[in-house]
Amino acid sequence: MPAVKRALKRAVAVAAAAAVTVAAMLVLDTAPAQAVRPPGIPSLSTAQSELNALTVRNEANGDTYDRDLFPHWKSVSGTGSCTARQYILKRDGQNVVTSDGCQPTSGRWQSDFDNVWTTSVSNATIDHVVALSEAWASGASSWTTARRQAFANDINSPQLWIATTSINSTKGDKDPAEWLPPNTAVRCDYVKAWTHVKYLYGLSVNSAEKTAIQSALNTYC
């Protein structure tokens, strides 16, 4: 084979290899990264100890619950006057762009409960893992308004998770005896988070709830 043809063939092969490499890099760069889960999810041993320490009693006062008793989506100290919702979307999203420093206008968010990615700000809701009505019936009915506000806007515990509108609506105010995330990969962290939040705030669990949490810890952790 003449030297010119050999050189041409070699150049074509190098160009093809480079094209494959670039294509692979583009795929990796555009693929969603691992979702960011909220802080404070305890270890299995800690969650087990906390579950063992929770008071078991039936829920009460559910008929007197009012969402307005938990002032939510208020400005949170240390976030530059951002609301808890805005802060979580900025903290746990990807490539988030905001207006006026707080309100996300674009970005990408993973709803870990159903393993769905969304680029719609309106579809990236914030779920209270322990629903406000669940907290009310588990002990929060005796709290001060200030404590209920702290609970509803707690950015430092695993209480606030990004969730699509659909899965948030499906979960509603159900406890682990009634609902677990369809994404089984997150169920261990979910029940550990649930347990930790109830432990942090001195909330009770009912018998079915505790049994379901224990079963999930045994099965998914």
MIDOZA-86387 format. One record per residue (C-alpha): residue number from 1; y, x, z; residue in three letters. Coordinates in Angstrom, 2 decimals, padded with zeros to 5 digits. Layout:
! residues N
 num       v       u       w residuo
 NUM       Y       X       Z     ala
...
//
This chain:
! residues 221
 num       v       u       w residuo
   1  000.00  000.00  000.00     met
   2  003.39  001.47 -000.98     pro
   3  005.58  002.57  001.92     ala
   4  008.26 -000.01  001.09     val
   5  005.76 -002.88  001.28     lys
   6  004.34 -001.57  004.55     arg
   7  007.82 -001.36  006.03     ala
   8  008.65 -004.89  004.84     leu
   9  005.44 -006.30  006.28     lys
  10  006.12 -004.57  009.61     arg
  11  009.67 -005.96  009.72     ala
  12  008.41 -009.50  009.07     val
  13  005.86 -009.19  011.88     ala
  14  008.48 -007.93  014.34     val
  15  010.86 -010.75  013.40     ala
  16  008.11 -013.34  013.87     ala
  17  007.20 -011.95  017.30     ala
  18  010.86 -011.99  018.31     ala
  19  011.18 -015.59  017.20     ala
  20  008.20 -016.60  019.33     val
  21  009.67 -014.81  022.35     thr
  22  013.05 -016.50  021.91     val
  23  011.38 -019.92  021.52     ala
  24  009.39 -019.37  024.71     ala
  25  012.55 -018.40  026.57     met
  26  014.33 -021.51  025.35     leu
  27  011.47 -023.71  026.57     val
  28  011.56 -022.07  029.99     leu
  29  015.33 -022.27  030.23     asp
  30  015.41 -025.98  029.48     thr
  31  012.43 -026.95  031.64     ala
  32  013.36 -028.56  034.97     pro
  33  013.09 -026.22  037.93     ala
  34  011.38 -027.14  041.15     gln
  35  013.17 -029.92  042.98     ala
  36  015.03 -029.10  046.17     val
  37  013.72 -031.01  049.15     arg
  38  015.97 -031.71  052.13     pro
  39  016.16 -029.25  055.01     pro
  40  014.33 -029.52  058.30     gly
  41  010.87 -030.63  057.17     ile
  42  008.66 -029.32  059.98     pro
  43  005.39 -027.48  059.83     ser
  44  002.18 -029.47  060.12     leu
  45  001.62 -028.34  063.71     ser
  46  005.16 -029.30  064.71     thr
  47  004.91 -032.67  062.99     ala
  48  001.62 -033.34  064.77     gln
  49  003.14 -032.50  068.14     ser
  50  006.13 -034.71  067.41     glu
  51  003.92 -037.59  066.32     leu
  52  001.92 -037.28  069.53     asn
  53  005.15 -037.46  071.52     ala
  54  006.54 -040.61  069.90     leu
  55  006.60 -043.81  071.94     thr
  56  004.34 -046.51  070.50     val
  57  005.71 -050.03  070.74     arg
  58  006.27 -053.07  068.57     asn
  59  009.51 -053.32  066.61     glu
  60  012.18 -055.59  068.02     ala
  61  015.60 -057.10  067.25     asn
  62  014.96 -057.06  063.51     gly
  63  016.67 -060.43  063.10     asp
  64  019.97 -059.01  064.37     thr
  65  020.12 -056.11  061.89     tyr
  66  023.25 -055.68  059.77     asp
  67  023.69 -052.71  057.43     arg
  68  027.38 -052.55  058.33     asp
  69  026.33 -051.54  061.85     leu
  70  025.46 -048.14  060.32     phe
  71  028.70 -046.87  058.71     pro
  72  027.29 -044.92  055.78     his
  73  028.47 -042.67  052.99     trp
  74  031.30 -041.41  055.15     lys
  75  032.97 -038.00  054.87     ser
  76  030.86 -035.35  056.56     val
  77  032.34 -032.43  058.49     ser
  78  031.97 -029.07  056.75     gly
  79  031.59 -030.52  053.24     thr
  80  035.22 -030.46  052.15     gly
  81  035.69 -034.19  052.86     ser
  82  032.71 -035.14  050.65     cys
  83  030.65 -038.16  051.60     thr
  84  027.04 -037.60  052.58     ala
  85  025.90 -039.09  049.26     arg
  86  028.17 -036.81  047.21     gln
  87  027.15 -033.78  049.23     tyr
  88  023.40 -034.39  048.81     ile
  89  023.76 -034.93  045.06     leu
  90  025.67 -031.63  044.78     lys
  91  023.34 -029.72  047.10     arg
  92  019.99 -030.88  045.76     asp
  93  020.83 -031.40  042.08     gly
  94  020.93 -028.93  039.21     gln
  95  023.90 -027.97  037.04     asn
  96  026.00 -030.54  038.88     val
  97  029.58 -030.99  037.70     val
  98  032.00 -032.81  039.98     thr
  99  035.43 -034.34  039.76     ser
 100  037.98 -033.64  042.50     asp
 101  035.46 -031.37  044.18     gly
 102  033.04 -034.07  045.34     cys
 103  032.01 -036.88  043.01     gln
 104  029.24 -035.74  040.62     pro
 105  029.97 -036.62  037.00     thr
 106  026.96 -034.95  035.40     ser
 107  023.89 -032.96  036.32     gly
 108  020.15 -033.30  036.69     arg
 109  018.27 -034.67  039.67     trp
 110  014.63 -035.07  040.60     gln
 111  013.37 -038.11  042.40     ser
 112  010.53 -036.47  044.29     asp
 113  008.93 -039.75  045.36     phe
 114  007.96 -040.64  041.79     asp
 115  008.44 -037.20  040.20     asn
 116  011.04 -038.50  037.75     val
 117  013.99 -036.46  036.49     trp
 118  017.27 -038.18  035.68     thr
 119  020.61 -037.10  034.27     thr
 120  022.28 -040.38  035.18     ser
 121  024.49 -040.17  038.27     val
 122  024.14 -043.91  038.83     ser
 123  020.33 -043.60  038.76     asn
 124  020.31 -040.80  041.35     ala
 125  020.51 -042.79  044.56     thr
 126  020.15 -041.44  048.09     ile
 127  017.30 -042.85  050.16     asp
 128  017.26 -042.97  053.95     his
 129  013.68 -041.88  054.62     val
 130  013.68 -043.90  057.83     val
 131  015.49 -046.97  056.56     ala
 132  018.46 -048.20  058.56     leu
 133  016.76 -051.52  059.32     ser
 134  013.62 -049.64  060.40     glu
 135  015.70 -047.52  062.75     ala
 136  017.42 -050.61  064.14     trp
 137  014.10 -052.24  065.01     ala
 138  012.75 -048.97  066.44     ser
 139  015.51 -048.32  068.94     gly
 140  018.84 -047.91  067.16     ala
 141  019.93 -051.42  068.17     ser
 142  020.89 -049.89  071.54     ser
 143  022.87 -046.99  070.06     trp
 144  026.61 -046.62  069.82     thr
 145  028.22 -047.08  066.42     thr
 146  029.03 -043.37  066.37     ala
 147  025.37 -042.45  066.75     arg
 148  024.35 -044.90  064.05     arg
 149  026.96 -043.37  061.74     gln
 150  025.61 -039.88  062.45     ala
 151  022.09 -041.10  061.66     phe
 152  023.12 -042.76  058.39     ala
 153  024.94 -039.63  057.17     asn
 154  022.67 -036.89  058.52     asp
 155  022.72 -034.08  055.93     ile
 156  020.98 -031.55  058.19     asn
 157  017.67 -033.31  058.81     ser
 158  015.14 -034.48  056.19     pro
 159  016.56 -038.02  056.38     gln
 160  018.35 -038.15  053.00     leu
 161  016.38 -037.73  049.74     trp
 162  017.38 -038.21  046.13     ile
 163  015.48 -041.13  044.60     ala
 164  015.75 -043.13  041.40     thr
 165  017.10 -046.64  041.73     thr
 166  013.67 -048.05  040.88     ser
 167  011.64 -046.14  043.45     ile
 168  014.31 -046.60  046.12     asn
 169  014.13 -050.35  045.58     ser
 170  010.32 -050.29  045.68     thr
 171  010.31 -048.39  048.97     lys
 172  012.95 -050.58  050.55     gly
 173  012.60 -050.53  054.34     asp
 174  008.83 -050.08  054.39     lys
 175  007.21 -047.69  056.85     asp
 176  004.25 -045.39  056.01     pro
 177  001.76 -048.12  056.88     ala
 178  003.27 -050.19  054.07     glu
 179  004.36 -047.58  051.51     trp
 180  003.84 -043.94  050.56     leu
 181  005.38 -042.13  047.56     pro
 182  003.30 -042.58  044.38     pro
 183  003.73 -038.83  043.81     asn
 184  000.87 -037.67  046.04     thr
 185  002.18 -034.07  045.98     ala
 186  005.09 -035.07  048.21     val
 187  003.22 -037.27  050.68     arg
 188  002.60 -034.50  053.20     cys
 189  006.28 -033.55  053.38     asp
 190  007.28 -037.20  053.35     tyr
 191  005.32 -038.19  056.46     val
 192  006.30 -034.95  058.21     lys
 193  009.94 -035.75  057.44     ala
 194  009.52 -039.35  058.65     trp
 195  007.95 -038.17  061.89     thr
 196  010.60 -035.52  062.47     his
 197  013.50 -037.95  061.96     val
 198  012.00 -040.44  064.38     lys
 199  011.41 -037.65  066.91     tyr
 200  014.94 -036.24  066.55     leu
 201  016.50 -039.62  067.22     tyr
 202  014.08 -040.87  069.85     gly
 203  012.87 -043.77  067.74     leu
 204  009.55 -045.48  068.38     ser
 205  006.61 -046.16  066.06     val
 206  004.35 -049.15  066.02     asn
 207  000.58 -048.76  066.16     ser
 208 -000.10 -049.31  062.45     ala
 209  002.70 -046.91  061.51     glu
 210  001.37 -044.13  063.73     lys
 211 -002.18 -044.59  062.42     thr
 212 -000.94 -044.41  058.82     ala
 213  001.10 -041.26  059.52     ile
 214 -001.89 -039.58  061.16     gln
 215 -004.13 -040.52  058.23     ser
 216 -001.59 -039.11  055.74     ala
 217 -001.27 -035.87  057.71     leu
 218 -005.05 -035.49  057.69     asn
 219 -005.38 -036.38  053.99     thr
 220 -002.41 -034.74  052.30     tyr
 221 -001.56 -031.78  054.55     cys
//
